[in-house]
Every structure is written in structure tokens, then in C-alpha cells.
């Protein structure tokens, strides 16, 4: 074979490889099916994102940055109490942001009690005003809503305040608040519809009870409150309401913070009990009735359901878990229908966290339109539960670690003792209540696979350990880390304890 024949063969092989690669990608993103079926490739948009929460906004803006024509549809169905909100999704309007601000309000109340021990003198008649707090918090949220709309406009993303429903695999119907229907088509879709609080399904629950969707904009102070549920929402809301001086009782069916480390969950609950929150355990309500002579606000926080059942997914063939409405996807957030993707809280088996949705949305857009291959990493995601004594965690719970690796292969190490933050010493409060532990895999050089911390500033403390775990930190490396003194995060001398 002469040189020209070799060159021709090489070119043919390279050309064939390119064709194979292009065909594979076309099959993967759904465009090959469109070509083979003779479908019209002319769509109104390159991408339509259904849902204007954190993940949907991140994905839409990134896609627009990459030169694509993008639409975002977002519509909030009012609660049974008539509550609705603006652009931004749960986190901004009825989740992370107002929750953290009201948690901060409660902590300021505790700080005022501590202040006298540090020499501050003020009138004994200090009290909290619900309306002032509610107005300030919601004014701030309103500014965020406006900022999101401006950001979409600046990125040339078309924002439509309308309820989206599929009528064909590539076509949706958008219905605005006046009932006007408009139809749009797109080459690709991203589902980012999020979740809403679950009701109890008993008489009186929607008539007389509220959820976290209502609480943060409540026009009146809730007063004496019964919180039904043991979720992080239940404990966080019950915690800050108690911190405002309200009489709070939490009704728990079984365990606290299901899915979290139960040792830590129980410690967080015990702290709440010691500070005035009452618990009714192993009870479930069967009916809610109204007595005008008795005032009790009932807050339901038993979990959340994915908003996927009324968006026409049956018209597309997208598979949905019938038990919880969650959508199974592959490692690229792609559903079983190639041109439809999903991100955020509606994903089956993934973290229901704002930063996760944002990361997944950005990376998805970059893979679809920017040639990237980077996928969202759902392992070792740090998170914090903003209970009165905050609980931060990253990685596996003790229960899950034992389930995966076996009890003999897990080493649990904890801080030398229940520690006392310096800021608590002068006021003389909460000694021997803060705690931290790590879980290590003996089969993998004592690599840290779980971090758990109960104490002040849990989010800030946990973030650093989360970064270390992302880098594969081992117990030896943590032991060799010099801490910043005096801080709670300097707890680095981990002592091994024996699992029972």
C-alpha cells in the first residue's frame, strides 16, 4: 500500500468516526429522532424552561449566555389561604431566605438576653413586633423578585408569568392569570417546577391550617402554634417561632429529621425541648375543627410533593414515580424522553437544595449548548438545618454509612467533648450542648465520608469541611490541620469512639 492509500484510509477512518460521534450525539439529544420522523425543526425557542426557581433561572440565563433563544415560564398557584408570590421559586419567597431571616430574628432575641452579661443596659420592656419583621423581610424578597426579572431581561430571556402544560412533546400551552392561552414550541425543555407543601388529607386541613407557603407573609402574629411534622421545615419554623417568644408545640409521628443522622437529629430536638418547645410524640391528627373560643395556629410541615402531576407529562411520555411525582433522570439530568430534562427538587433520589439546583442548571446548559462534559456531582453536598442550635452535615449519616460499608468498617470519631463556644461562656448558657463527629471508611485509608456538627454558625463551619471532603480528606489530614483559635471550627482533634 502506497502513502496516498494510507492517507486516504486514515481520512476515511477519521471521517467515519466523526459521523458516528455526530449520530450518537444526535440520538442522545433527540434531534436524530426528529430528523428520521420528518418533524418540523422550526421551533419558537431553542429552550423552554418550566419553572422560575433557582435552578430554572440559572439554566435559562446560562443557555442565553451561550447564544440560545430561551423562554422561562413561571406561575404560582395560590395556596388555599390565597398566598402567592413573585419570580424566584421557593427558596427566595417561602423558603431559605425568609426562613434564615426569621431564624436570625430569633437569634437576635437570644443575643439581647446575653447582652446584659456583656455590660449592655436597656429597658426591660423590649419586645418583638411581628408586623415590622414580616414587612421588612417581604420588602427584601420583593427586591429580589424584581432583580430576577431584570436579570432575565438583560440576558434576553423571555419571561412569561403563565402556567405551562404540555399538549405535545414539543409544544406547551401557557395560561395566564386571566385565563388567556398561548402556545409555544421548543427544541428542548427543562422541567424545574419544584415542590409544594403536602397537606394531611384530613377534614379541615386546608380550611383551618397554614403551611410554610403562608407563614412568612402572615398578616398577623401566629401566637400559640401547633406544628405538625418532624421535617426540617417543621423544626426550623417551630424553632424560630419559639425564639420569638411564642408558645410552640410540635406533633411528631415517629422520628425527627428523617434521612439525617439520628444521633444529631435527636440532639437538636433535645435542645429545642430544653428551651421551651413542647413535643407530642407518636401522634397523628385525624381532623381539624375550629373553636372560636380557643386560638391556636396550626402549621402543617409533613413534607413536600413534586409539582409534576398537572403539567401534561402524559402527553410527552416522560416517566414519573407515581408515589411521589419525582422524575428519574440519567447522570446528565435527561429524562427518558431525549429532548426533555429535569433539575432541582423534582428529581428522584437527589438533594432538594437550592445550590444543587443552581449548579445542575448551569452545567446542564453548558453541556447542551457549550460543548462541556462536566456533570453535577451529587456526592458530599453540605447542608444545614437552621434549628435553634444549628445542625450542619456533609456526606453520609451514621446509619447510612453502616448500611453501605458495614459497622466493622466504619470509624466514628468525635470532638474531645461536648464543647462550649466562647460566646456562650460569659452569659453562662448552653454548656455541653454543642457536638461534632466525623465518619471514616476504614477500607479507604480512613477517608472522611460523613461530617456532622451541632453548634453556632453551622453553615459556615460545615462549608469548609465540605470542601475538604470534596478533595477526599482523610482523618489523618483533618488531625493534621491547625485550627483558627478561638472558633468552633477549630475542633480538629477527633477521638475515636466504639460503635455499639
N, C-alpha and C positions, 0 to 999 in steps of 0.2 A: 504493500500500500504506500503510495507516494505522499508527500507532505500535503498536497492540496486535498487529497481524500481524507487524511487525518483531520485537517482543519474543518472540512465540510461535516465530518462525523461529529466533531466537537460542537460545532454550531447547532447541528440538528438536535443533539442531546440537550444542549442548553435551552434551545427554543422549546423543546418538548417539556422540559422541567418547568419553564416559565408558564406554559399553557396549563400544565397540571396544577401548579400553585394557584393560578388565577381562577381556574374552575373550582378548586377546593374552597377558596375564599368566597367565591360567588355562591356556592352551595351553602356555605356556613352562614352568610348574612341574608340569605333568602332571595337574592337577585337572580340566581340561576333558575329557580322555580318560576319566577315571574317571566323570564325570557322564554322558557320552554312552554309555558301555558299561554303565551301570546298576550299577557296582560299589558295594559297601557302603562308605560313607565313614566308618564307625565303626572306628577302629584303636586298638590298645592304647596307642600312643605317637604323638606328633606327629613325633618324630625318633628314629631309632636310629642311633648311631654305632658302626661296627665297627672296633675298634682303639683301645687306650687309651694311645697315644703322645702326643707333644707336640701335634700337630695335632688329633687326636681329642678330647683333653681340652679344648683351647682352644675348639673348636667347640661341644662339648656344654655347657660352662659358659656360654658366651655365649648359646646358644639358651635355656637355662634362665633366664638373667637377663631374657630377653625374654618370659618367661611361658609357655614351652612345656614340655610333658611329654616328658622326654628319658631315654633309656637309653644306656649305654655298655657294650659287650661287649668283653672283652679276655681273651685266653688265649695263653700262651706254650708252644708245642710244644717240649719239651726237645730239646737238641742230642743227637747220637749219644753224647756223653760224659755225658748226663744233666743238663746245666746248664739251669736255668730261673731266672726272676726275677719281680719284682713289677710292680705297675702303674707306668706311666710311659714304656714303649717303649724303643727302642734308645738314644736319647741319654742318658737318665738311668742306665740299667742297664748297658749294654755298649757305650757309645759316647762321646759328648762328655765327660760328667762324669768317669768313671773314667780315660779317656784323658788328659784335661787334668791330673788329679791325679797320675797316674803320670809324665807329662811334667814336671810341677813337681818331683816327687821326683828325677828325673834332673838337672834344672837345679840343685837344691839341692846335689847331689853336686859339680857343677862349681863352684858358688859356694863350697863348702868348700875346694876347691883354691885358688881365688882369694883366700880369706880370709887366708891366711898372708901374702900380699904386702901386705895392708892392716893387718897387725900382730896378727891373731888367732893365738893359740898354743893348740894342743890335741894330744892324744895321737895318735901315728901309727897306732894300731890302729882308727881309725874305719872301720866297715863298714856295709853295708846289710842289713836284715833284711826279707826278702820277706813273711813272715807278718804282721809288725807293720803294714807298709804295706797289705797286702791286707785285713786285718781293719779297719783304720781307714777305708779307702776304702769298703768294703762296709757298714760301720756307718752312714756318712753317707748312702749310697744308700738304705739301709733307712729312714732318717728321711724321705727324700724320698718314698719309696713310700707311707709312712703319711700324709704330708702331702697327697698327691694324693687319697687315699681320703677324708680328712676334708673336703677342698675340694669334692669331688663331693657328699658328704652335706650339706654346708652349703648347696649350691646346689639341693638336692632332685633331683639327677641319680641315677637308679637305676643302680648299678654292678653288673654281673654278671660273675663270673670264669668264663666259658664260651666254648667255640669256636662261632662263628657261621657258619651256612651257609644260603644262600637255598634255599627249596624252592618258592617262588612269587615273583613280582615284588614283592609287598608283605609277604611272610611269611618268617621265618627260623626255623631250628632251632638251639637253643643247647644244646650238650653240655658238661657239667661234667667235672671230672677223675675222677669216679666213674662216668661214663657215663650219667648221668641226662639225659634230653632234655626240653626245654621249648620251647614255640613262642610266638613274639611277632609282632605285626604293627605296621606303622608307615606313616604317610602318606609320609614321606620317609626316605631313608637317606644316610649319608655313609660312604664307604669310606676308612678311614685305617689300613690293615693294615701298612704299612711294608714293609721288606725284611729278608732274612736272608742271611748269607754263602753264597756259592756254593762248592760242593766241586769237586774236579778231575774226578770221574768216572773215576778210575783205581783199580786194585786197592789196597786198604789205606788209602785216604784217610780214610774215616770211622772206621776201626778204630784207626789209629795217629796221626792228626793232630788238631790243635785249630784253632779259628778265634777271632776276636775275641770271639765269644759265650762262649767258655770262659776266655780268658786272664785277664780281670780278677778272676775269683774262683778262680783256680787254687790248689789247696791246697798246692802245692809251688813252689819257685823253678824256672822252666823250664830254667835252666842254659844250656848251649850250644844255640843256636837257629838253625834254618834257616827263614827267612821266604820263602814262595813267593808272588810277586806284586810288582807295581810300583805298586799303588794308593796313595792317601793313607793308607789303613789300614795297608798293608804298611810304608810308610816311617815313619809315626808310631810304630807298635808296635816296629819294628826299632830306631828311634832311641832310644826311652826304655829299651828293654831293654839296649842298648849303654851308655846313660848310667848304668845301674845296675851296670855293670862286667861284663856278660855277653858271651860270645863270640857275635857275631851275623853271619850271612851272609844276604844277600838274593838270591834267584834271580829274575832278570828275563828275561821272554820277549823284549821289544822295547824300548819306551821307558818312561821314568818319568812318572808322573802324567799319563796320557793325558787330554786335554781341557784341561789347564792350559798356560800359556805354557812352551814347551820350553826356552827360554833360562834361565828361572828354575828350572824343574824340574831341569835338569842342574846348575845351581849348587848347589842344595840337596843333590843326590846327591853331588857332588864334596866338599862339606863333610863329609858323613857318612863318605865313604871316607877322607878325611884324618884323621878322628877314630876310626878303627878298625873301621868297619863294612865287611865284605868284600862284593863284588858278584860274582855269577856271571851273565854276560850271554849272551843268546841261547840259553838252555837251557829246556826244559820237562820236568818229571818224567813218567815213564810208569808207575811203580809205586812203592809204599811198602812196605818189608818191615821186620820187627823183628829186630834182633840184640841179644840180651841182654848181650853183652859191650861194646856201644857205646851210649852215651847221647846222644841228640840229640832235642830237641823240635822238631817240625815244625809251623809255624803257616801255615795257608792264608789268603791275603788277596788273592784274584784278582778280587774284585768281589762284587756283591750282586744278588740276584734279588727281584723283587716278590712279595709273598705274596698272590697273586690266583688261583692255579690250583685251590685246593681250598675255595673259599667259595661254590660254587654259582652263579657268574655266568652259566653257561649256562642256568640256569632263569629268568634275568631278561632276557637279550638284550643285556646290556652288552658292548660291543666291547672286545677286549683284543688288544694286539700279541702274536701267538703266539711271537715271537722272545725277548721279554724279560719278558712278563707285565705290561707297563706299560699304563695305561689312558689313551687320548686323551680330552681334555675340551675344552670351549669356554672362552672367556675368563672364564666365571663358575664354573669347576670342575664343570660339568654334563656328565655322560656322554651317550651317545646315547639313554639311557632317561631321560625328563624328571624323574622323581622320585628318581633316584639320582645322587649327586655323589661326587667323589673329591678327596682332598687329600694332600699330603705326597710321600713318596719314590716312590709308585706311579704318579705322573703321567708321561705321556710327554713328554719334552723339557723338563722343568722341573728346577729346582735341588733337590738332595737335601740340604736343610739344615733344621735344627730351627727357626730363626727364621722361615723361609719358610713352613713348615707351620703354625706358630702364627698368623702373620699371615693366611694363607689361610683357616684355620679360623674365626678371629674374624670376618673380613669376610664369609665365606660365611653365617654365622649371621645377621649384621646385614642382609644382603640378603634372606635368606629370611623373616625374621620382624620386622625392624626398619624396613623401608622404605628402607634405604640403597641406593645405587647404586655405592658405592666398590668397585673391584676390586683384587685383589692385583697389584702391579707386580713382574714377574719380571726387570726390566731393572736393571742396575747393582747387583747384590746383592754386598756384600762378604763375603769368606770368608777363612779362614786354615788353612793346613796346619801342624800342630804338629810339624814335623820338628825335629831338634836346633837348627838355625838356622831359625827360623820363616819361613814364606813367606805373606805376605798379598796378596790380589789383589781387584780390583773391576773389573767390565766385561770387555772383550774381551782375549783373548790376542793376541800379535803375529800369530800365524798366522791367527787368525780375522779380525782387523781387515783384513789384507791381502786375504784371501779375499772379504770383503764390499765393501771400498771400493777395492781396487787398491793396489799398492805405491806408486805415484806420489802417491797421495792421503793417505798415512799418514806422519805425522812422529813419529819416536821420539826422545824426549828423556830423558836420564838425569841422575842426580845428578853433580856435578862430577867425582867419582872414586869408586872403591870406598872407602866410608867406614869409619872406625874408631870405634865407640861409646866414649864416655868411660869407661864402666865396664870396658872391656876394656884400657885403656891401662896402668894400674898393674900388673895381672897380666901384661901383655905378651903377650896371646893374640889370635888371630884378626884380625890386621891385614889389611886389603884383602880381606875376605870378604863384607862387607855391601854391598848394592846396591839401587838403586831406579830405576824408569823409568816414564814415562807415555807413552801413545799418544794422538795427537791427529788429528782429522779435519780436513784442510786445507779440505775442501769446506763445512765448517760452522764457520767462524770459529775454527779450532783448538780446537774443543770436545774436552775430555778424554773418551776412550772406553775407556781402559784404564789401570789403575794397578797396579803390581807392586812389591813391597817384600820384601827378604830381610834379616832382622835381628832383634834382640831386640824383644819386645813387639809382634809384627807385628799381632796383632788390634787392640790399642789404637790403633796408628798408622793402620791401614787404615780403621778405623771413621770417622775424621774425613774422610779423602779420599772415602769412600763417600758421606757426607752432601753434600760439595761436588759430587760428580758427579751426585747426585740433583737438585741445583739447576742443573745444566747448566754447571758450571765450565769455563772456557777456560784455555789455557796462560797467557795474559796475566794472568788473575786469580790463578792459582797463583804466578806470578812476583812478583806484587804483594803477596802475603801475607807478613807478618812472622812468622817462626817463634819458638817458645819455645826459649830457649837456657839450658843445654845439653841438647838432646834429640835423639833420632834422627829425630823427626818434623819437625824444622826444615829438612830437606832440601827446599828450595823453589827453588833456583837451577838450573832444568833446562836442560841443554845439549843442543842438537840433534845427533843423530848420523845418518849417512847409511846407509840400508838397502842391503845388498849385493845 
